[in-house]
């Protein structure tokens, strides 16, 4: 993701919370630099302050961004006027957070916006996801290893499907819980570890689920 925020204290705090939740963050302190970083890295979401210095403020950046991308945008601002909110939303912002805000709330909003945006992208995924010698048939809810069926519980299948849909991405336990168990699920995050262990037992070394220290898991 890209965070465009000119206040170094806010930027540092938000960056820390996002990284703790498993997100990779690129930062910019002005609109022109932010636009260059966005074009270079093609992020999955953008957190954008409206009151940026220079010729390209948050409103202008969002306007230019929407000319070539529909990436989700969460706007940050010290302004709480209705007009500012309306302008931001009409330009295509997906959410709007007024300063001061809780970093934890912002992270929760990031998760929610990404979940909504994922709903559209999932429809374009193929019905059978291939990960090496493992096939995940999402339509029939079947898993095959070298052509032979493998019996998984419903939760194990959902977890494997979610990992396969996000192939190559490091996902935190919280992201996996949100994506598989649901945003409102309450319980020990280590339940993810138990289910990953079961997948490793049933699918063996052919399933390359890598433990990302301090973050969670990545399916390669």
C-alpha positions in Angstrom: 0.0 0.0 0.0 1.0 3.6 -0.3 0.6 6.1 2.5 0.7 9.8 1.5 0.9 12.0 4.6 3.0 15.1 5.2 2.9 15.0 9.0 6.0 12.8 10.0 4.5 11.8 13.4 1.2 10.6 12.0 3.0 8.9 9.1 5.4 7.1 11.4 2.6 5.9 13.7 0.3 4.7 10.9 3.2 3.0 9.2 4.0 1.1 12.4 0.5 -0.2 12.9 0.1 -1.2 9.3 3.4 -3.1 9.3 2.5 -4.9 12.5 -0.6 -6.1 10.7 1.4 -7.5 7.9 1.1 -4.7 5.3 4.0 -3.5 3.1 4.0 0.3 3.2 5.5 2.9 0.8 5.5 6.4 2.1 5.4 9.9 0.4 5.1 13.3 2.1 3.7 15.2 -0.9 1.2 14.6 -3.8 3.7 14.6 -6.7 6.0 12.0 -5.0 2.9 10.0 -4.0 1.7 9.8 -7.5 5.1 8.6 -8.8 5.2 5.9 -6.1 1.7 4.8 -6.9 2.5 4.5 -10.6 5.7 2.6 -9.8 4.3 0.1 -7.3 0.6 -0.3 -8.2 -0.6 -0.7 -4.6 -3.7 -2.6 -3.5 -4.9 0.4 -1.4 -3.9 4.1 -0.8 -4.2 6.1 2.4 -4.2 9.7 1.3 -4.1 13.0 3.4 -6.1 15.8 1.8 -4.0 18.7 3.1 -0.8 18.0 1.3 1.8 20.7 0.6 2.7 21.8 -2.9 0.6 22.0 -6.1 -0.8 18.5 -5.8 -3.0 18.2 -2.7 -5.0 15.1 -1.8 -8.0 16.1 -3.8 -5.9 16.7 -6.9 -4.0 13.5 -6.5 -7.2 11.5 -6.2 -8.6 13.2 -9.3 -5.4 12.3 -11.3 -5.4 8.8 -9.8 -8.9 8.1 -10.9 -7.9 8.9 -14.5 -5.9 5.6 -14.7 -6.8 3.5 -11.7 -9.7 2.3 -9.5 -7.5 1.3 -6.6 -9.2 1.8 -3.2 -8.5 5.1 -1.4 -9.0 6.0 2.2 -8.7 9.8 2.8 -7.3 11.4 5.9 -8.1 15.0 6.8 -8.1 17.5 9.7 -11.2 19.0 8.1 -14.5 17.7 9.2 -16.8 19.8 6.9 -19.5 18.0 5.0 -18.3 19.7 1.7 -14.8 18.1 2.0 -16.3 14.7 2.6 -18.6 15.0 -0.4 -15.8 16.2 -2.7 -13.6 13.3 -1.6 -16.3 10.7 -2.0 -17.4 12.1 -5.4 -13.9 11.8 -6.7 -13.9 8.1 -5.9 -12.6 7.8 -2.3 -13.8 4.6 -0.6 -13.7 5.8 3.0 -13.0 9.0 4.9 -11.2 9.3 8.3 -11.1 12.6 10.2 -8.1 13.5 12.4 -7.4 12.8 15.2 -8.1 9.1 14.7 -7.2 5.8 16.3 -4.5 3.9 14.3 -6.3 0.7 15.2 -9.5 2.0 13.7 -7.7 3.0 10.5 -6.2 -0.5 10.2 -9.7 -2.0 10.7 -11.0 0.3 7.9 -8.2 -0.8 5.6 -9.2 -4.4 6.2 -12.9 -3.6 5.5 -12.1 -1.7 2.3 -9.8 -4.4 1.0 -12.5 -7.1 1.8 -15.1 -5.1 -0.2 -12.7 -4.6 -3.2 -11.6 -8.3 -3.1 -15.3 -9.3 -3.7 -15.1 -8.0 -7.3 -11.6 -9.4 -8.1 -12.4 -12.9 -6.9 -15.0 -13.3 -9.6 -12.2 -13.1 -12.2 -10.2 -15.9 -10.6 -10.2 -19.3 -12.4 -12.4 -22.0 -10.8 -9.4 -24.2 -10.4 -6.3 -22.7 -8.7 -3.1 -24.6 -9.3 -0.2 -24.3 -6.8 2.5 -26.6 -8.0 1.1 -30.2 -7.8 -1.9 -29.1 -5.7 -5.2 -28.2 -7.4 -7.9 -26.3 -5.6 -11.2 -26.7 -7.3 -13.3 -23.8 -5.9 -16.5 -24.7 -7.7 -16.5 -28.4 -6.5 -14.7 -27.5 -3.2 -12.2 -30.3 -3.8 -8.4 -30.5 -3.5 -6.3 -32.8 -5.5 -2.6 -33.7 -5.0 -1.0 -35.0 -8.1 -4.5 -35.8 -9.4 -5.5 -37.7 -6.2 -8.3 -36.2 -4.0 -7.3 -35.0 -0.5 -9.9 -34.8 2.3 -9.9 -31.4 4.0 -12.3 -30.0 6.6 -14.4 -27.0 5.4 -12.2 -24.5 7.3 -9.0 -26.1 6.0 -10.3 -25.8 2.4 -11.3 -22.2 3.0 -7.8 -21.4 4.4 -6.1 -23.1 1.5 -8.3 -21.3 -1.1 -7.6 -17.9 0.5 -3.9 -18.5 0.5 -4.0 -19.7 -3.1 -6.0 -16.6 -4.1 -3.3 -14.4 -2.5 -0.3 -16.5 -3.8 3.1 -15.0 -3.0 1.7 -12.5 -0.5 2.7 -12.5 3.2 -0.5 -12.5 5.2 -0.8 -11.8 8.9 -2.8 -14.1 11.1 -5.3 -11.3 11.5 -5.7 -11.0 7.7 -6.2 -14.7 7.5 -8.8 -14.7 10.3 -10.7 -11.8 8.6 -10.6 -13.5 5.2 -11.4 -17.1 6.3 -13.1 -17.0 9.7 -14.8 -13.6 9.1 -14.3 -10.1 10.4 -16.4 -10.6 13.5 -14.7 -13.8 14.6 -13.4 -13.7 18.2 -10.8 -16.1 19.5 -7.1 -17.0 19.6 -5.2 -16.0 16.5 -3.1 -19.1 17.0 -6.0 -21.2 15.6 -4.5 -20.2 12.2 -1.3 -22.0 13.2 -3.2 -25.2 13.9 -5.0 -25.2 10.6 -1.8 -24.5 8.7 -0.2 -27.4 10.5 -3.0 -29.7 9.3 -2.6 -28.5 5.7 1.1 -29.3 5.9 0.4 -32.7 7.2 -2.2 -33.6 4.6 -0.4 -32.1 1.6 3.2 -32.5 2.6 6.2 -30.7 1.2 4.4 -30.1 -2.1 2.4 -27.3 -0.4 5.0 -24.5 0.2 3.4 -22.6 3.1 6.2 -20.4 4.4 6.2 -19.0 7.9 7.0 -15.3 7.8 8.5 -14.5 11.1 6.7 -11.7 13.0 3.9 -11.6 10.4 2.1 -14.9 9.5 2.2 -17.1 6.4 2.9 -16.9 2.7 1.9 -19.6 0.0 4.6 -19.8 -2.6 
